[in-house]
Amino acid sequence: MADRATILHADLDAFYASVEQLLDPSLCNKPMAVGSGVVLAASYEAKAFGVSGGMSTRRAKELCPHLIMVGGHFSEYQRLGDAAIGIMKDFTPHVERISIDEAFLDVAGSIHLLGSPTDIAITIRKRVKDELGLPVSVGIARTKHLAKIASQVAKPDGLLFVPADRELEFLHPLPVELMWGVGPVTKARLAEMGVRTIGELAEAPGTSLERLLGTAVGTKLGALAWNRDPRAIEQHQSVSSVSAQSALGRSSISDELIERTIRHLSDRVASRLRSKSKAGHTVTARVRFADLRSVTRSVTLPAAVSVTPIIAEVAQSLVRSALNDHPDVREISLLAVAVSRLVMESALQLELPLGLDGERTRPGSREGSSRWALDKAVDEVRRKFGKTSIGYASVVLDESRAVPDEFRELAEH
């Protein structure tokens, strides 16, 4: 079956906006967006005016004066996203969910019972529409990369099958930004060397791509441009780490920016760890510079941690170490924090007061246990009154730019 197109990529169209239109039919066929201060998602009617996710509300309304902004119903996003994945699992057990609203399916083993991959895709689309009221686009191809591109080309509310013997004929005329991992910055850098289509990328010298984008990214994109993608469907993905990241545009480096952002990311990571009764031994921080170079630093602690201030202080130290090694860097575009080597932690293991060094970053010390107790109190307040009811003052972000944590968590999951 390896030479047959049996991989499906199913993607719910404009998912968050489509859910809002489903909940409030008066929004149907109107330009609308989800968010406050920042556009989290836009309907196709709004996208026609140039409105897109991540755009400020002010800019969106300049482009579309009649734009309707609504708040998010995050529990409904989760419920309907889960229901759509459940429908897909009725057709094959080989389902890899990659976000709240999209998944890969391998239907090679279902063909003899349920018909061709196209027949299966047609039935999935009909059931999602009939049972949930939501549009879903499906791409069918021999590889995951090509199936995902096919679903994008099929949007909105469409289906596209790419035969195995016509892959490059379909792929190469398409714009490079349809490739997985090619964002606006990478697109602009490729354009500087005259690369605007996937075919032009395929013909570009590998050394040029690696010099422009880095060895890993350049090699990967070069292979994908020829549809060389050996990845199989991964059904069971054990959670080995918890992470969060924040895109910063092109931001000048400052202590205030680093502290505020790292504290916010650490709060998200730590609260998710505690909600699962887990802690981790390894803290990792990643810094991406404005020129797309990235630096990662990690440290493994003797005791597993899930305490927000401890993770934040360790991560800040790692970020400063990374920046000290690159004194020429003036701007950064992303910060990320991760905790790995996870263990179960239903209760805190206290230490004897021996006066050891590093008490602030040891969760079982007197100060560490006080911090852990404070975090648990914060968790309880948030459980009763909502995630925005309480937080560390140093991580309260400008509300006009902040993205709700519920939306972040849906996207990250």
Residue pairs with C-beta under 8 A, 6 or more apart in sequence:
1 108
2 142
3 142
3 164
4 108
4 142
4 164
5 117
5 140
5 141
5 142
5 161
5 162
5 163
5 164
6 106
6 107
6 108
6 111
6 117
6 140
6 142
7 104
7 105
7 106
7 107
7 140
7 141
7 142
7 143
7 144
7 146
7 147
7 233
8 104
8 105
8 106
8 107
8 117
8 120
8 121
8 124
8 138
8 139
8 140
8 147
9 102
9 103
9 104
9 105
9 138
9 139
9 141
9 144
9 147
9 148
9 150
9 151
10 84
10 88
10 102
10 103
10 105
10 121
10 124
10 136
10 137
10 138
10 151
11 101
11 102
11 136
11 137
11 138
11 139
11 148
11 151
11 152
11 155
12 18
12 81
12 84
12 101
12 102
12 128
12 134
12 135
12 136
13 44
13 134
13 135
13 136
13 137
13 155
13 156
13 157
14 41
14 42
14 43
14 44
14 47
14 156
15 41
15 77
15 81
15 100
15 101
15 134
16 34
16 40
16 41
16 72
16 77
16 407
17 32
17 33
17 34
17 41
17 42
17 43
17 44
17 46
18 43
18 134
18 135
19 73
19 76
19 77
19 80
19 134
20 27
20 32
20 34
20 70
20 72
20 73
21 27
21 28
21 32
21 43
22 80
22 133
22 134
23 73
23 76
24 70
27 43
27 68
27 70
29 45
30 43
30 45
30 66
30 68
31 42
31 43
31 45
31 46
31 48
31 49
31 51
31 64
31 66
31 67
31 68
32 42
32 43
32 45
32 46
32 67
32 68
32 69
32 70
33 39
33 40
33 41
33 42
33 43
33 46
33 51
33 57
33 60
33 67
33 68
33 69
33 70
34 40
34 41
34 42
34 69
34 70
34 71
34 72
35 41
35 57
35 69
35 72
36 57
36 69
36 71
36 399
37 56
37 57
37 399
37 400
37 401
37 402
38 54
38 55
38 56
38 57
38 400
38 401
38 402
38 403
39 51
39 52
39 53
39 54
39 55
39 56
39 57
39 60
40 53
40 72
40 403
40 404
40 407
41 53
42 51
42 52
42 53
42 60
44 156
46 60
46 64
46 67
49 63
49 64
49 67
50 63
50 64
51 60
51 63
51 64
51 67
56 400
56 401
57 69
60 67
61 67
72 404
72 406
72 407
74 404
74 406
74 407
74 410
77 100
77 101
77 410
78 100
78 410
80 132
80 134
81 100
81 101
81 410
83 131
83 132
84 101
84 128
84 132
84 134
84 136
85 95
85 97
85 103
87 124
87 127
87 128
87 131
87 132
88 95
88 103
88 105
88 124
89 95
90 127
91 105
91 107
91 110
91 114
91 120
91 123
91 124
92 105
92 106
92 107
92 109
92 110
92 120
93 235
94 105
94 106
94 107
94 108
94 109
94 233
94 235
95 103
95 104
95 105
95 233
95 235
96 103
96 104
96 105
96 233
96 234
96 235
96 237
97 103
98 104
99 411
99 413
100 410
100 411
100 413
102 151
104 144
104 147
104 148
104 233
105 233
106 232
106 233
107 114
107 117
107 120
110 120
111 117
111 120
114 120
114 123
115 123
117 140
117 161
118 140
118 159
118 161
121 138
121 140
121 159
121 161
122 159
124 136
124 138
125 136
125 138
125 159
128 134
128 135
128 136
129 135
129 136
135 156
135 157
136 157
137 151
137 152
137 154
137 155
137 156
137 157
137 158
137 159
138 151
138 154
138 158
138 159
138 160
139 146
139 147
139 148
139 149
139 150
139 151
139 152
139 153
139 154
139 159
139 160
139 162
140 147
140 150
140 159
140 160
140 161
140 162
141 147
141 149
141 150
141 161
141 162
141 167
142 162
142 164
142 167
142 227
143 227
143 229
143 231
144 229
144 231
144 233
145 179
145 180
145 224
145 227
145 229
145 231
146 162
146 167
146 170
146 171
146 227
146 229
147 162
148 180
149 171
149 174
149 178
149 179
149 180
150 160
150 161
150 162
150 170
151 160
152 178
153 160
153 174
153 178
154 160
162 170
162 171
167 227
168 199
168 202
168 226
168 227
171 198
171 199
171 225
171 227
172 197
172 198
172 199
172 202
172 225
173 197
173 198
173 199
174 197
174 198
175 196
175 197
175 198
176 182
176 186
176 187
176 190
176 195
176 196
176 197
176 198
176 200
176 201
177 183
177 184
177 187
178 198
179 198
179 201
179 221
179 224
179 225
180 224
181 217
181 220
181 221
182 190
182 221
185 292
185 333
186 213
186 217
186 292
189 212
189 213
189 292
190 196
190 201
190 212
192 212
193 204
193 208
193 212
194 200
195 201
195 204
198 225
199 225
201 209
201 221
201 222
201 225
202 222
202 225
202 226
204 222
206 218
206 219
206 222
209 218
209 219
209 221
209 222
210 218
210 219
211 218
212 218
213 221
213 292
214 292
214 293
223 229
239 342
240 340
240 342
241 280
241 284
241 338
241 339
241 340
241 342
242 269
242 272
242 273
242 278
242 280
242 338
242 339
242 340
242 342
243 269
243 284
243 336
243 337
243 338
243 339
243 412
244 265
244 268
244 269
244 336
244 337
244 338
244 408
244 412
245 265
245 286
245 334
245 335
245 336
245 337
246 261
246 264
246 265
246 334
246 335
246 336
247 333
247 334
248 257
248 261
248 332
248 333
248 334
248 335
249 333
250 290
250 331
250 333
251 257
251 331
251 332
251 333
252 330
252 331
253 323
253 329
253 330
253 331
253 332
258 316
258 319
258 320
258 335
259 316
259 394
260 394
260 395
260 397
261 335
262 285
262 312
262 315
262 316
262 319
262 335
262 337
263 308
263 312
263 392
263 394
263 395
264 395
264 397
265 315
265 335
265 336
265 337
266 308
266 309
266 311
266 312
266 315
266 337
267 308
267 312
267 391
267 392
267 395
268 405
268 408
268 409
269 311
269 337
269 338
269 339
270 305
270 306
270 307
270 308
270 311
270 339
270 375
271 308
271 375
271 378
271 379
271 382
272 409
273 279
273 280
273 306
273 339
273 342
274 306
274 375
274 376
274 379
275 379
277 344
277 345
277 346
278 306
278 342
278 343
278 344
278 345
279 304
279 305
279 306
279 339
279 342
279 343
279 345
279 363
280 304
280 305
280 306
280 339
280 340
280 341
280 342
280 343
281 300
281 301
281 302
281 303
281 304
281 305
281 340
281 341
281 343
282 298
282 299
282 300
282 301
282 339
282 340
282 341
283 298
283 299
283 301
283 305
283 311
283 314
283 315
283 318
283 337
283 338
283 339
284 296
284 297
284 298
284 318
284 336
284 337
284 338
284 339
284 340
285 296
285 297
285 298
285 315
285 316
285 318
285 319
285 322
285 335
285 336
285 337
285 338
286 294
286 295
286 296
286 297
286 334
286 335
286 336
286 337
286 338
287 294
287 295
287 296
287 319
287 322
287 323
287 332
287 334
287 335
288 294
288 332
288 333
288 334
288 335
288 336
289 295
289 326
289 329
289 331
289 332
289 333
290 329
290 331
290 332
290 333
292 333
294 334
295 322
295 325
295 326
296 322
297 318
297 319
297 321
297 322
298 318
299 314
299 317
299 318
300 341
301 314
301 361
302 362
303 349
303 362
303 363
303 364
304 341
304 342
304 343
304 345
304 363
305 311
305 314
305 339
305 361
305 363
306 339
306 345
306 363
306 372
306 375
307 363
307 368
307 371
307 372
307 375
308 371
308 375
308 378
308 392
309 360
309 371
309 392
310 360
310 361
310 363
310 368
310 371
311 337
311 339
313 360
313 361
314 361
315 337
319 335
323 329
348 363
348 364
348 369
348 372
349 364
350 364
350 369
351 362
351 364
351 365
353 365
353 366
356 362
356 365
359 365
359 366
359 367
359 368
360 367
360 368
361 368
362 368
363 369
363 371
363 372
378 390
378 391
381 389
381 390
382 389
382 390
387 405
387 406
388 404
388 405
